[in-house]
């Protein structure tokens, strides 16, 4: 995730060899068209990380069930509460709303 935009901006979409090499290295066959790659490239140029992630072939909604301790959850919150992707703030907010003991967790930083 963190290097995808850099790799995208390093290739030239007019250079067919570079585009094909990039797609072979990063995507499954037939999972991403050139038009989709161009949309991803434009989003990367605009530094729209959310837009890049939405357009990725694997960027569909995933649901997981995960059991963890309060200690692990606390570390996740501390590490990601100022993350640049807004999804993490939503995750933290929704998690704190569902906890039995939210007073044990740090909250989101005040804006």
RAHU-V216546 format. One record per pair of residues at least 12 apart in sequence whose ideal C-beta (glycine too) atoms are under 8 Angstrom apart, sorted by the first residue. I is the first residue (numbers start at 0). J is the second residue. D is the distance in Angstrom with one decimal. If there is no record, write none. Layout:
i | j | d
I | J | D
I | J | D
This chain:
i | j | d
0 | 52 | 7.3
3 | 25 | 7.5
3 | 43 | 7.6
3 | 51 | 6.7
3 | 55 | 7.9
4 | 43 | 4.2
4 | 46 | 7.6
4 | 48 | 6.9
4 | 51 | 6.0
6 | 21 | 6.8
6 | 25 | 7.4
7 | 21 | 7.6
7 | 39 | 6.4
7 | 40 | 5.4
7 | 43 | 4.5
7 | 51 | 7.7
8 | 40 | 7.6
8 | 43 | 5.6
8 | 44 | 6.7
12 | 33 | 8.0
12 | 36 | 7.3
12 | 37 | 6.0
12 | 40 | 5.9
18 | 33 | 6.8
18 | 36 | 6.8
21 | 36 | 7.9
22 | 36 | 6.7
26 | 56 | 6.0
27 | 56 | 7.2
30 | 56 | 4.1
30 | 57 | 7.9
31 | 56 | 4.9
35 | 54 | 6.2
35 | 56 | 7.5
38 | 54 | 5.3
39 | 51 | 5.6
39 | 54 | 4.7
39 | 55 | 6.9
42 | 54 | 6.4
48 | 83 | 6.5
48 | 84 | 6.4
49 | 84 | 6.6
49 | 85 | 6.9
49 | 86 | 7.9
52 | 84 | 7.7
69 | 100 | 7.3
69 | 103 | 5.5
69 | 104 | 7.2
72 | 94 | 6.9
72 | 104 | 6.7
73 | 103 | 7.1
73 | 104 | 5.7
73 | 105 | 6.7
76 | 91 | 5.4
76 | 94 | 7.5
76 | 104 | 5.8
76 | 105 | 5.6
77 | 105 | 5.9
79 | 91 | 7.1
80 | 105 | 7.1
80 | 106 | 8.0
80 | 107 | 5.5
80 | 108 | 6.0
81 | 108 | 6.2
88 | 107 | 6.0
91 | 106 | 7.9
91 | 107 | 5.7
92 | 107 | 6.5
